Amino acid sequence: MSISYYDFKNLPNHSQCDIVLNQGQLMNETVKDELKFVLYEISSFSVEIVYSKNNRIAALNVFQNKSVYAY
């Protein structure tokens, strides 16, 4: 599935999470203090999910990958 950055941003939070967890490509994971940061790549943008210590989603951040458009 290919979805644009703007279409993704306009989805409800639960739909964004479903797409990331089911279709995103895991790029990196790191733990800092009691938070786990997981970076996924979807289409031409990246999504970071921040998990709290009880494995609940604390935040979801979406980043445009500007370098994708560079030639």
URZI-V696951 format. One record per backbone hydrogen bond with DSSP energy under -0.5 kcal/mol. NH is the residue of the N-H (numbers start at 0). CO is the residue of the C=O. If there is no record, write none. Layout:
nh: <NH | NH>
co: <CO | CO>
//
This chain:
nh: <2 | 7 | 8 | 9 | 10 | 14 | 15 | 16 | 17 | 18 | 19 | 20 | 21 | 22 | 23 | 23 | 24 | 25 | 26 | 27 | 29 | 31 | 34 | 35 | 36 | 37 | 37 | 38 | 39 | 40 | 41 | 44 | 45 | 46 | 47 | 48 | 48 | 49 | 50 | 50 | 51 | 54 | 57 | 57 | 58 | 60 | 62 | 64 | 65 | 67 | 68 | 69>
co: <0 | 3 | 4 | 5 | 7 | 11 | 11 | 12 | 13 | 14 | 15 | 16 | 17 | 18 | 18 | 19 | 40 | 23 | 38 | 38 | 36 | 34 | 31 | 50 | 29 | 35 | 48 | 27 | 46 | 24 | 44 | 41 | 62 | 39 | 60 | 37 | 46 | 58 | 35 | 48 | 55 | 51 | 49 | 55 | 49 | 47 | 45 | 43 | 63 | 64 | 65 | 66>
//
